[in-house]
Amino acid sequence: MVKAVNIEESPNTLGTPPEEPKSQTVSISNPDEEVEFVVDTGSDDLILNAVSDKAIGGTELMKKWLFTEMEKREPGLTEKFQWIMTRVRGLERDKQRILWIHDLANDGEVQHLKDKENWKQFERVIFVSHWQQNQFRTHLGFPYEKGVVIQNAIHPISEHKKPKVDGKINVCYFSTPHRGLEVLLNAWEFMRKELKEGLNAELNVYSSFKIYDRGHLDEQFRHIYKRAEEMDGVNYYGTVSNDEIREMLKSQHIFAYPSIYEETSCITLMEAMSAGCLGVVPNLGALPETGANFPWMYGYEEDHDKHAQVHGHILGRAIEHFWDEDVQNLLKIQRSYFDMFYNWDLRSGQWQQFLHAIEDSPEVQAQKEAIRKEVEEEAEYEIIEDGTAS
């Protein structure tokens, strides 16, 4: 255990650590709290930007892909709105505002939604999963009718055949290290040394903070990367492009993801499932919703050592039974489901319908602008009067 200085994930990661029974593990303001690891961003000013131009994490990919798909469908439609990706940094008066939230309800950047007066600043609040929306209702009192769930999407992985050479099984992990990489390495070691299972498997790790344009955070995980490089049956590759990940998935059989973070959505799981990989994941956060009962899912363990053992047991069985007929039949159904439900062709159509449904006529836009201006002027007057601003 180490003392928490200031834990803050990358501006656009899709989750935060679940709470321990007696102490918090995310957004810790009390330096006496204890957590399993520390991501120190105390001197990092990149948090001021909602979306980094260089980052290629989930939020960045979603915005990029949505705008690309919408431009194909209806050029100029997205430009009619102001798109705010979780973090409010400025409001444009001449556009309807869409607050597209990818983070958890306990994120400091969304606490303003506790105030009903702030709801009127946005045309709609978009959530990426039903689980996430429920969390905002439970913890912030944000009403269901003020939000809309539009789940994330991917471009399906193209048809391919999994390699079947000498009985070798390829296992992959492709996410940031603080979401469960150390648990996975412990599980891998336990599986091979204690259980004597998975000896015909190889683990391929694609992980670092460079994906979020915050490579300096890697210093705190160098020992984990070094361990991965030195472990038997493990290959460590760092961060590669999404195109390379998609190609890599064609050769992988199993996606091992012992997540210790509550995901509000999981794009890595979507892509792995689309690629026909057998997922081994805990029932944490929105993973059950995203996985739609297809992964081999187990009950989340708060204790990381127990988590590693549970994951190791299930991963060993997944490796042993991957080529079983019933498993292969399920994977075929899985691919069809993920390629259909999480396809951008479907999701961009839903976005298009949604945007047209909320789009204002010029007359309504003028009325709303007048109201907004009046509210903002009144707020400015009150702030000046009570002496908190000049």
C-alpha positions in Angstrom: 0.0 0.0 0.0 1.2 3.5 -0.7 0.0 6.9 0.3 -2.1 8.8 -2.2 -0.8 12.2 -3.3 -3.3 13.0 -6.0 -4.9 10.3 -8.1 -6.4 11.5 -11.4 -6.7 9.4 -14.5 -6.0 10.7 -18.0 -8.5 13.4 -19.1 -10.4 10.9 -21.2 -10.1 7.4 -19.8 -13.4 5.6 -19.4 -13.5 4.8 -15.7 -12.2 5.2 -12.2 -11.2 2.7 -9.5 -14.1 1.1 -7.5 -14.3 2.1 -3.9 -12.6 -0.2 -1.3 -14.8 -1.2 1.7 -13.4 1.5 4.0 -11.5 3.9 1.8 -11.8 5.6 -1.6 -9.4 4.8 -4.4 -10.2 7.6 -6.7 -10.4 11.4 -6.7 -8.8 11.4 -3.2 -8.5 14.7 -1.6 -7.3 13.4 1.8 -3.6 12.6 1.5 -3.9 10.1 4.3 -6.1 7.8 2.3 -4.5 4.6 1.0 -4.7 3.2 -2.5 -3.2 0.3 -4.4 -1.2 2.6 -6.7 -0.7 6.3 -7.4 -1.0 8.2 -10.7 0.6 11.6 -9.7 -0.7 14.4 -11.9 -0.1 17.2 -9.4 2.0 19.2 -11.8 0.2 18.2 -14.9 -1.8 21.0 -16.6 -3.1 18.8 -19.5 -6.2 18.2 -17.4 -7.4 21.6 -18.4 -8.0 20.3 -21.9 -11.1 18.2 -22.4 -9.7 16.3 -25.4 -6.0 16.2 -26.3 -5.3 16.5 -30.0 -2.5 13.9 -29.7 -4.4 11.4 -27.5 -5.9 8.2 -29.0 -7.9 6.9 -26.1 -11.5 5.9 -26.1 -13.1 9.4 -25.9 -10.8 10.7 -28.6 -11.6 7.8 -30.9 -15.3 8.2 -30.3 -15.4 11.8 -31.2 -13.2 11.3 -34.2 -15.2 8.3 -35.5 -18.5 10.0 -34.9 -17.6 13.2 -36.7 -16.2 11.1 -39.6 -19.3 9.0 -39.9 -21.7 11.9 -39.6 -19.8 13.8 -42.3 -20.5 10.9 -44.6 -24.2 10.9 -43.7 -25.0 14.6 -43.5 -22.1 17.1 -43.9 -22.3 20.0 -41.5 -24.8 18.5 -39.1 -22.4 18.2 -36.2 -21.2 21.8 -36.7 -24.6 23.1 -35.6 -23.9 21.9 -32.0 -21.2 22.6 -29.4 -19.8 19.2 -28.4 -18.5 19.1 -24.8 -16.6 15.9 -23.9 -17.3 15.5 -20.1 -15.3 18.6 -19.1 -16.9 22.0 -19.5 -14.4 24.6 -20.6 -16.5 27.2 -22.2 -20.0 27.7 -23.6 -20.8 28.9 -27.1 -23.8 31.2 -27.1 -24.8 30.6 -30.7 -25.0 26.8 -30.6 -27.0 24.1 -28.9 -24.8 22.3 -26.4 -24.4 18.6 -26.1 -22.6 17.3 -23.0 -21.2 13.9 -23.9 -20.0 12.3 -20.7 -17.6 9.4 -20.7 -16.5 9.4 -17.0 -18.0 8.3 -13.7 -20.5 10.2 -11.5 -17.8 10.7 -8.8 -15.5 12.6 -11.2 -15.0 16.1 -10.0 -15.6 17.5 -13.4 -19.3 16.5 -13.4 -20.3 17.6 -9.9 -21.9 20.7 -11.3 -24.8 18.5 -12.5 -26.0 18.3 -8.9 -27.3 21.9 -9.4 -30.5 21.9 -11.3 -29.7 25.4 -12.6 -26.9 24.0 -14.6 -29.1 21.5 -16.5 -30.5 24.2 -18.7 -27.1 25.0 -20.1 -27.1 21.8 -22.2 -29.6 20.6 -24.8 -29.0 17.1 -23.7 -26.6 15.1 -21.6 -25.4 11.9 -23.4 -24.3 8.8 -21.5 -22.4 5.9 -23.0 -24.1 3.2 -21.0 -27.3 2.6 -19.0 -25.1 1.6 -16.0 -23.4 5.0 -16.2 -26.7 6.9 -16.4 -28.0 5.0 -13.4 -24.9 6.0 -11.5 -25.6 9.7 -12.3 -29.1 9.3 -11.1 -28.1 7.6 -7.9 -25.1 9.7 -6.9 -25.9 13.1 -8.4 -29.7 13.0 -8.6 -29.6 13.7 -12.3 -33.0 12.7 -13.7 -33.3 10.1 -16.4 -35.4 12.3 -18.6 -32.6 14.9 -18.9 -30.2 12.4 -20.3 -30.0 10.0 -23.3 -27.9 6.8 -23.6 -26.1 6.4 -26.9 -23.6 3.6 -26.5 -20.2 3.7 -28.1 -19.4 1.9 -31.3 -16.5 0.4 -33.3 -15.7 -0.5 -36.9 -16.0 -4.3 -36.9 -12.8 -6.4 -37.2 -12.7 -7.9 -40.7 -13.4 -11.6 -41.2 -10.4 -13.9 -40.5 -9.5 -17.3 -39.2 -7.7 -17.7 -35.9 -4.3 -19.4 -36.0 -4.2 -23.0 -35.0 -0.6 -24.0 -35.0 0.9 -26.5 -32.5 -1.9 -25.8 -30.1 -0.6 -22.4 -29.2 -3.1 -19.9 -27.7 -2.5 -16.2 -28.0 -3.7 -14.0 -25.1 -3.8 -10.2 -25.2 -4.1 -7.2 -23.0 -4.4 -3.7 -24.6 -5.3 -1.0 -22.1 -3.5 1.4 -19.8 -1.4 -0.3 -17.0 -3.4 1.1 -14.1 -6.5 -0.7 -15.1 -5.3 -4.2 -14.2 -2.0 -5.0 -15.9 -0.3 -5.9 -12.6 -3.2 -8.1 -11.6 -2.9 -9.9 -15.0 0.8 -10.5 -14.6 0.2 -12.0 -11.1 -2.6 -14.1 -12.6 -0.4 -15.3 -15.4 2.4 -16.3 -13.0 -0.1 -18.0 -10.7 -1.7 -19.9 -13.6 1.6 -21.2 -15.0 3.6 -21.8 -11.8 1.0 -22.9 -9.3 -1.7 -24.3 -11.5 0.6 -25.6 -14.2 -1.9 -24.4 -16.8 -1.7 -22.3 -19.9 1.8 -23.5 -20.7 0.8 -23.6 -24.4 -0.2 -19.9 -24.3 1.6 -16.6 -24.9 0.6 -13.2 -23.4 0.9 -10.1 -25.6 0.8 -6.8 -23.7 0.1 -3.5 -25.4 0.0 -0.9 -22.6 1.3 2.5 -21.6 0.1 6.0 -21.0 1.3 7.3 -24.4 -2.2 6.5 -25.8 -3.5 9.5 -23.8 -0.5 11.7 -24.7 0.7 11.5 -21.1 3.8 9.4 -21.5 5.4 11.0 -18.4 3.1 8.9 -16.2 4.8 5.8 -17.4 7.6 6.4 -15.0 5.4 5.1 -12.2 4.9 1.8 -14.0 8.4 1.1 -15.3 8.8 -1.8 -12.9 5.6 -3.4 -14.3 6.7 -3.0 -17.9 10.1 -4.4 -16.9 8.5 -7.4 -15.2 6.4 -8.0 -18.3 9.5 -7.9 -20.5 11.2 -10.5 -18.3 8.4 -12.9 -17.6 8.2 -16.3 -19.3 5.6 -16.4 -22.1 5.0 -12.7 -22.1 5.7 -10.1 -24.9 5.5 -6.4 -24.0 4.9 -4.0 -26.9 4.0 -0.7 -25.3 1.5 1.4 -27.2 0.7 1.0 -30.8 -1.9 2.6 -33.1 -5.5 1.5 -33.2 -5.0 0.2 -36.7 -2.2 -2.1 -35.4 -4.3 -3.2 -32.5 -7.1 -4.2 -34.9 -4.7 -6.2 -37.0 -3.1 -7.8 -33.9 -6.5 -9.0 -32.7 -6.9 -11.2 -35.7 -4.1 -13.4 -34.4 -5.4 -13.4 -30.8 -7.6 -16.1 -29.2 -8.3 -14.6 -25.7 -8.7 -11.1 -24.3 -7.6 -11.2 -20.6 -8.8 -8.1 -18.8 -8.8 -8.3 -15.0 -10.0 -4.7 -14.7 -9.8 -2.9 -11.4 -11.5 0.2 -12.8 -15.2 0.8 -13.2 -15.6 1.3 -16.9 -18.5 3.4 -18.1 -18.0 1.7 -21.5 -15.2 -0.6 -22.8 -14.1 -0.1 -26.4 -11.3 -2.6 -26.0 -13.8 -5.3 -25.1 -16.0 -4.3 -28.1 -13.1 -4.7 -30.5 -11.9 -8.0 -28.9 -15.4 -9.4 -29.0 -15.7 -8.3 -32.7 -12.4 -10.1 -33.4 -13.8 -13.3 -32.1 -11.7 -13.3 -28.9 -12.9 -15.1 -25.8 -13.1 -12.5 -23.1 -12.1 -13.1 -19.5 -13.3 -10.2 -17.4 -14.9 -9.3 -14.0 -18.4 -8.1 -13.5 -17.3 -4.6 -12.7 -18.9 -1.3 -13.8 -20.4 -1.4 -17.3 -18.4 -4.5 -18.4 -21.5 -6.8 -18.0 -23.6 -4.4 -20.1 -20.8 -4.0 -22.8 -20.1 -7.7 -22.8 -23.7 -8.7 -23.2 -23.1 -12.1 -21.4 -20.6 -13.3 -24.0 -17.3 -13.1 -22.0 -16.4 -15.6 -19.3 -17.3 -13.3 -16.5 -16.5 -13.7 -12.8 -17.4 -11.8 -9.6 -15.1 -8.9 -8.9 -12.6 -9.3 -6.0 -11.7 -6.3 -4.0 -8.5 -7.9 -2.9 -6.0 -7.8 -5.8 -4.2 -11.0 -4.8 -7.5 -12.9 -4.7 -8.5 -11.3 -8.0 -5.3 -12.5 -9.6 -6.0 -16.1 -8.5 -9.6 -16.1 -9.6 -8.6 -14.6 -13.0 -5.8 -17.1 -13.3 -8.1 -20.1 -12.7 -10.6 -18.9 -15.3 -8.0 -17.9 -17.8 -6.4 -21.3 -17.6 -9.8 -23.0 -18.4 -10.4 -20.5 -21.2 -7.0 -21.5 -22.8 -7.8 -25.2 -22.4 -11.2 -25.0 -23.8 -10.9 -22.3 -26.5 -11.2 -24.8 -29.4 -14.2 -26.7 -27.9 -17.1 -26.8 -30.2 -19.6 -25.1 -27.9 -17.1 -22.3 -27.3 -16.5 -21.8 -31.0 -20.3 -21.8 -31.6 -20.8 -19.1 -29.0 -17.9 -17.0 -30.5 -19.6 -17.1 -33.9 -22.8 -15.7 -32.3 -20.7 -13.2 -30.4 -19.1 -11.8 -33.5 -22.4 -11.4 -35.2 -23.9 -9.6 -32.2 -21.0 -7.2 -31.7 -20.6 -6.5 -35.4 -24.2 -5.6 -35.7 -25.0 -3.8 -32.4 -21.7 -1.9 -32.0 -21.4 -1.0 -35.6 -20.9 2.6 -36.6 -23.4 2.2 -39.5 -26.1 1.6 -36.9 -24.8 4.1 -34.3 -24.3 7.0 -36.6 -27.9 6.6 -37.8 -29.0 6.8 -34.2 -27.0 9.9 -33.7 -28.4 11.5 -36.8 -31.9 10.9 -35.7 -31.1 12.2 -32.2 -29.6 15.4 -33.5 -32.5 16.1 -35.8 -34.9 15.5 -32.9 -33.3 18.1 -30.7 -32.4 20.6 -33.4 -34.1 23.9 -32.9 -35.8 26.1 -35.5 -34.3 29.6 -35.9 -37.1 31.1 -33.9 -36.6 28.7 -31.0 -32.9 29.3 -31.1 -33.4 33.1 -30.8 -35.7 32.6 -27.8 -33.3 30.3 -26.0 -30.4 32.6 -26.6 -32.4 35.5 -25.1 -33.1 33.4 -22.0 -29.5 32.3 -21.7 -28.2 35.8 -22.0 -30.6 37.0 -19.3 -29.6 34.2 -17.0 -25.9 34.8 -17.5 -26.3 38.6 -17.0 -28.3 38.0 -13.8 -25.7 35.6 -12.5 -22.9 38.1 -13.2 -24.8 40.8 -11.4 -25.4 38.6 -8.3 -21.7 37.6 -8.2 -20.6 41.2 -8.3 -23.1 42.1 -5.6 -21.9 39.5 -3.0 -18.3 40.6 -3.6 -16.9 37.3 -4.9 -16.0 38.8 -8.3 -15.1 42.2 -9.6 
